């Protein structure tokens, strides 16, 4: 490796400044995660955790319409409002951890460029930030005027020229502000979306990512939405991408989106689908969130310190009342959105005893032991002083569908949401899950197939030239791992964010070394002190 790039591959006779003994290990390109929300975290976490602990050397942030720019410091609370509930990022952490030094998106990219970084970052411009930058408070209530739209187009054009990887938006009801209102991008009409995507079409650069509309599983609304997506991709010549899951409530819903991607390609457009590598699970615990939190009988107890909650649950009379209350659905409970904990369906709640499947549901345990499911959860939690994790599965329940989506030629395995939902989910390990579960345990993918899905394919789709492939002259982003040991560890809860805010963390076993731009950043997943990461600018800013 020389100058951050791969100098030679094969038998090397020359000496080296540093060597890694990779005997018995796999040497692979660094992995790429193209769906993260590390826009805020990059300012206080130089290393890039938890992604870096799972072989990821490059990420794309700013998904779903959420970015920190454009926005001046005086208006930063508007951006924080968009992020706080929709992405579960602590406002106190953002206030304490971000040193605001930009207004425009180009200035934001320069600020990220200056930061010490362990891994590489590319950044989208988010629609919600763009709207609030131009419209202020009106962005949360009003349609854009002709003047508003022109100002948005101008700023997006400048951002793409400065190196934004693309533009993102959200139109899903899962994205709300803390007071239950839609985030700013959801107020925009489709013409506004078309006009902004059209800017990238005019420039011939940039990718459009969308958190899609709530259409239902079938019918006219779905047909209309998919037709608009296809038309947008074909007419603008801008690549269109979005995330997709299978659901037990509509088992074949996802197939319509893949069919639309095929139809779009046949019509001359480009569309690719972001998929996960396992079920999407909310991580429940008494230390974070539980399905009973909104239940009136539980609400006050759940506000107590953990030790006092434990004492209450060990009191037979108090526990009896709480178990009874948890079994009764309260009509006045607020609806959960996004990755927030749902009311309990015990067939889809599992004790998290091991990092990969199979799992046994609370309903199965309750039936075997002749107990109430709530009693089972309490007993298991008390064994760990209420620090036990449970998984509440939201989507991707059918693992055959998950595998089929992963193998589809128009899919990209990504979607960790790293940097967001920090006390709700922990999906930064989706890559090590592929290598441990789908390759080693299930033998459903070869190691070569898996590495290609996790490195070259996302690097290609997002235009990260020189990455995702080990080749002379490419950037030296490399991981070295033991295929027999690679495995995600169990997650843990920590309070290491700015202002002492909490987050879930998860490391992995089996990674011998992680190399970024020719420097060893991690040895056995411990930081070496090197911070060689770079800002990866889009094509219009690349020399």
N, C-alpha and C positions, 0 to 999 in steps of 0.2 A: 504494500500500500504506500502511495506517495501523493502528497498534496491533497489528501482526503479522498483519493480515488484508488481503484484497484490497478496496480502497476503490472502485475503478471499473475497468471494462473498456471499451475503445473509444478514441475520440479524446479525449485529455486536454489541455486548454488550460492548466491550472494548472502552475506550476513544481514541480520535485521536488528533494528533498535529494540524490538519487543516481539516475543513469540508467544503463541498459545498452543499448548499441547492438546490437540483435538482428537487424539487417538480414541477410537470407540465412540466418537460423537458425530453428529450431523453438522455440517457447515452449510448454512442457508442464507439467502438474502434476508435482510431485516424485514419485519412484517409491517404492513401499512393498514392503519385504521382510518377510514374516510368518514366516519360519522362520530364526531366527538363534540363536546361543548367545553373545551379547555381554554376558552377565550379569557376568562377571568383568572383561572388557576395558573396560567403561564406567568402571571405577574408575581406570584408568591411561591411557586413550586418550580425551581430551576430544573429539577431532574425529569419531570414529566410522569409522575406516578398517577395512577397505578399501571398505566399502559406500558411503561418501560419494563416493568417486572414480568411482562408476558411476551417479550420478544418484539414489541412494537418499536420501530425506529422513526416512523413518520406518521403524523396525524393530520387530518383536515378538521378544522373547527369552524364555528359560525353556522352550523346546521339549523334547520327549522325556523329560519327568520331571526335567530337570536345572535347578535354580535354586540360588541361594546362600542362600535363606531359605524357610522359617523355620529358623534355626540360630543359636545363640549362639556367641561367639568361642571359648569353651572346647571346643566340639564341632566346630570348623570342619574338622578333619581328616576327619571323616566325610563332609562334603560334597565335600571335595577328592578323597577316595577314589572317589566316584561319578563325578567329572568327568575324572580324570587319564587313564585309558586309553580310556574310552568316547568322550570328546570330544577327546582329544589336547591337553589344556591343561596346560601345565607346572605342576607343583605348586610349584616354586620361584618361578615368576612370580606365582602366586596368593598365596603366602605374602608375597612382597615387595611386591606391587602393590595389595593390598586392605587398606584400613583398616577393620577390622570395627567397626561401631557399631550393631548391631541384634541382635535375637533373633527377634522375630516378623516375619511378612511385611509387615505394615503399617509397621513400623519400617524394614524394608529399602526399601520404596517411598519413604519419607521421605528415606532416605539418598541414593537415586538422584535424587530431586527436587532435592536440594541441590547435586548435582555440576554443574560446568560441562559443557555438552554442545553439540556441533556439530549433531547431528540429534536427532530425537525417538525416544523409547523407550516401548514398552508391555511389560508383563511378565506372564507366566504364573507361577503357583505350581507347582513341580515335585513329583511324587509321591515321588521318592527323598529329597529334602530333607525333605518333610513326614514321611515314615516315620522317618527318623533323628532328627528333632526330637522325636518322641513316643517312639520305641522304643529309641534309642541303638543299640548293637551288635546288639541283637536284630533290628533291621530287616533285617539281611543273612542271617538264618537262620530266622526264626519267622513264623508267621501272627499277625496282630493279634488281640488280645483284644477283647472288647466295650468295655472301658474305653479301650484304645488307639484303637479306631475312633471312639469318641465324641470323644476329644481331637483326632483328626485332623479330624473333621467341624467341630468348633468353630473350629479354627485356619483351615481353608479358608473357612468362613463369614465370619470376621473379615477374611481377606485379600481376598475378593471385595468386601466392603463398603468396604474401604480403597482399592480400585482395581485389583486383579488382573484381567487381561483374561480369565482362565480358569484351567484346571487341566490339567496334562499328565502322561502316564505313558509308560513303556516296558516292553514285554514281549518284546523281541527279544533273541536270543542275541548280537547284534552289540554289545550294551552290557554290558561286563564291567569289573570292578575290575582293578587292576594284577596281583593275584594270581590272576586267572582266575575269580573268583567272579561270580555275577550282581550287578548293581547292585541297590540296595534295592527299587526298585519291582517288579522281576521276581519277588520272593518273594510279593507280594500275590496273593490269589485274586481271582476275578472279582467275587465279592460285595463285596469291599472297594472295587474300582473302581466298581461300581454305586452303592454307598453314598455315595462321595465325589462322583461326578457328580450324584447325587440332591440334594446340597446346592445346587448351581447351579440345578437344576430348581426347588427350593423357592423360591429367591431370584428366579428369572426373569432371571438374568444369568450371563454367562460362557460360554466356548467350551471344549470338550473336545478335546484333541489327543493322539493316541496313536501311538507307534512300535510297530507291530503284532506279533502273535504269529507264530511260525514254524510255518506250517500245511502247508507243501508246496504244490505248484502246483495240486492238485486232490484231491478226495476228501472224506471225512467231516469231517476236522479243519478244512478250509477252509470247508465248508458251515456247520459249527457256529460258527466264529468270525464269519463274516459275518452269520449270523442273530443272534448276540449283539450285534454292533455296531448292526444295524438296530433291534433291540428297545430298546437303550439310548437311541438317538436319539429313537425314537417315544415311549417311555414317559416319558422325562425332559423332553422338549421342549428339550433342550440341543443346540446345533449340534455335530456330530462331524466332525473333520477328521483327515487322515493323509496321509503322503507316498506316492507310488506311482511306480514305474519299470517300463519294459519290460525283458525279459531274453531273451537269445538261448537260454537254457536252458528257458524256458517262455514262448514268444512271445506268447501270448494271456492269460496270467495276469492282467494288469492290467485286462482287460475285465470280469472278474467284480466288481471293486471299483467300477467305474463303473456297472455294472448295479445293484449294491446301493445306490449313491447314488440312482439313479433310483427304485428300489423304495421306498427310505426316504421320498423326497419324496412318492411316490404314497400312502404310508401316513400322511402328515401330519408326518413328521419332517424334519430338515434335515441333510444330509451333503454335504461338499465335499472335493475331492481336491487335494492340493498336488502340483504337477508341476514338473519341471525344463525347461530350454530346450535341453539338449544331452546328450550322454553324460556319465555320472558317471565321472570319471577320477581315479585316484591319480596324483599327480605324483612321478615317480621321479627320483632323481639320486644320484650317489655322495656328494654333500654331505649328503643326507638319508637316504632309504631306497631299497633296491634289492630285486629279487625274490630275490637270492642271500643276503641278510643272515643267514638262519637256517641256511644250508648250513654244515656243520662246517668245510669247507675254507676258506670265506670269512670265517667268524666273526671270527677274530683280526685279519685284515687290515682288516676293516671297522671295527675299533675304533681304527685308527691315524689320525693327522692326515692331512688330505687330500693333502698333498704326499708323504707316505710311501706312501700308497695308489697315487698316480700312479707313483712310482718302482717299486713292486712290479709294477704292470701293464705297465710298459715293459720289465721283465725277461722275456725270451722263455720261459725255463724255468718261472718262477713263473706267468706268464700261461697257459702250456699246461696246467698242473695245475689252475688255477682254471677255465678254460674246460671242461675235462673234467668237473670236479666239478659245475659248474653244469648240465651236461647230464644228470646222474644225480639222480634224485629221492631225497632222503634220507627214510627212514621215520620218523626221530625228530624231524622238523621240527615245531614248534608251529604249530597252525592259526591263520591270520590271521583277525581279526574286524574288523567295521566297515570303516573306510577304510584299514586297514593294507595294505601291499604283499603281493600274492599271489605264489605261485610263477609262473614265467614261462610264458605262452602267447603266443608271438611274433606270432601273428596279431592280437592285441589289445594290442600295445605299439607306440607310435608316437613317433618323434622329434618334439619340440615345436619346430618351426621357424617357425610362424606362429600367430597367436592363434585363427584360425577355420579350419574344414575347407576343402578336403580334406586328408587326411593319408595318408602311405604307411607301411605297417606294417613292422616289423623283419623279419618273415618275407618280405615282398615284396622288401625290399632285399637280404636274404641270398640269396634265390633268384636275383636278377638279377646279383649280384656273385660267386656261387659260394662264399659264406663261411658259417661257422657263425654263427647269430644272436647268440650271446654275443660273438663277435669283432666283429660289426657294432656292438653296443652299446658295447663297450670302445673301438673306434676312434672312434666319434662322440663319446664322452665325452672321450677324450684330446685331441681337437681343441679342446675348450673347457676344458682343464685340470681335467676331471672336474666342471665346473659346468653341463654340459648337462642339460636336462630331457627326460624321456620321459613319455608319458601311458600309463597302464595302465587300460584301460577295464573297468569292473566291470559296469555295467548301462546301459540306454538305448542299446544299440548300433544299433538300427534307428531311423533319424532320421525315417522316415515315421510310425512310432508316436509319436515325440516330438511331431511336429507335430499329429497327430490328438489326442493328449492335451491339448496346449496349447489347441486350438480347442474342446474339449468344454465344453458349457455348465455343467458342474458341477466344472470345474477352476479352480485358481488357480496362476498361474506364479510360483513363489517357491522356497524350499528352498535357499538359498545356504549354510546352516550357518556363516555368517560368525561369527568369534570362536572357532570350534572347528576341530578337525582341522588345526591351524595349520601343521604341517609335512607334511601328507598330501595335502590337496586345496586348490584355490583356485577357489571357485565364487562369490565375491562379484561376479564379472563376468557372471553369468547374464543380467542386464538389458541390458548393452551388447552381449552376444552376440545377443540378440533383435533389437536395433535394427540391428546390422551384418550379421549372417548371415541371419536370417529375413526381414528387411524389405528391406535394400539388395541383398544378394548373391543370395538365392534368390527374392525377390519373392513369398514364400509368405504374407506378411501385409502389409496396408497399414500405413502409419505410424500411422494413427488406431487401427486394431485393436490394434497392439502397445502403444501408449501406454495405451489403456484396460485391456488385460490386466495391465499392470505398475503401474498407479496406482489407478484407480477400483475395479477388481474386488477387489483385496486390501483396500483401505480399506473397501469396503462389507462384505465378509464378516467383517472383524474389528471392525466398528463404530467405525472411526476417523472420527467425524463431522467434516465440514468439511474433509476432506483427500481427495486423489486426484482433485479436479475443480477447474478454474479457474472460479470463480463469485464474483460480488460477495458479500462477507460471509464467504467461506471463508477458512481460514488460508492465508497467502501462502507456501506451499511450492511452489517453481517451479524448473524447470531450463531452461536455454537451451543448445541444442546444434546442431551442424552435421550434418545428416543424411547428408552426403557423406563426413564424416570420423569420425563416431562409431565407435569401435572399441576393444576391450580391447587393452591392451599385453601383451607377454609377461611372465609372472610373474618375480619374483626372490626370492632368499632373503636375509633380513636377520636380525640378532640384536638387535632393538630392543625386545623385551619386557622387563619387569622381571627383574632377576637375569641379564640378558644372554641370555635364552632366545630360541630361533630361531622364525621364522615365515615363511611365504610372503606376499609382497605383490604386488599387481597394481593398476596405475592404468589410465587409459583416455585416448584422444585424442578431441578433438572437443567436449568440454564447455566452453562459454564461461563459464557461471555457474551456481552452485547457490545458491538462496535458501531459507532456512528461517525460518518465522515472520516474514517481511518483511525479514530481514537477509541480505546477501550473505555467505555462509560461504566459498565458493570462487570464485575467478576463474581461469579456465583451469586448474582443478584445483589451484590453490595457495591455501592458507588465508589468509584476509584478517585473521584474528585474532578475528572474531566467533564467539560461542558461544551462539546463541539457542535451542538445542534445549530441548525440554520432556519431562517425564514425561507420558505419555498414560495417564491412569487410566481404568479400566473404568467402565461406565455408572452403577454404584451410588455412585461417588464424584464423579461429574461434577455441578457446580453447575447 
